[in-house]
Amino acid sequence: MALYAVTLVPAYGRDYKSKAAVKADWDAGKDFRIATVGPDDGRYTSKSDWDGKHVLIRYKRLTETVIL
């Protein structure tokens, strides 16, 4: 199982019902919040901050994940 350096959750109270909706907003540059324990926990971020690196995003009331 691969480990990812960061887990993100939707920002500003957004939630998604599908992977396609998560991907659409990620590709559109919308903000997500870092939910990985560490100094950046809670910081807002977007696709442009990750320069092609993979991230794990939780959605559907944080019960599902997608790797982008």
LINLINHU-V103769 format. One record per backbone hydrogen bond with DSSP energy under -0.5 kcal/mol. CO is the residue of the C=O (numbers start at 1). NH is the residue of the N-H. If there is no record, write none. Layout:
CO;NH  CO;NH
This chain:
6;56  7;35  8;58  9;33  11;14  16;60  18;22  19;23  20;24  21;25  22;26  23;27  24;28  25;30  26;29  31;11  32;45  33;9  34;42  38;41  40;43  43;34  45;32  46;49  47;50  50;53  55;57  55;68  56;8  57;66  58;10  59;63  59;64  60;63  64;59  66;57  66;68
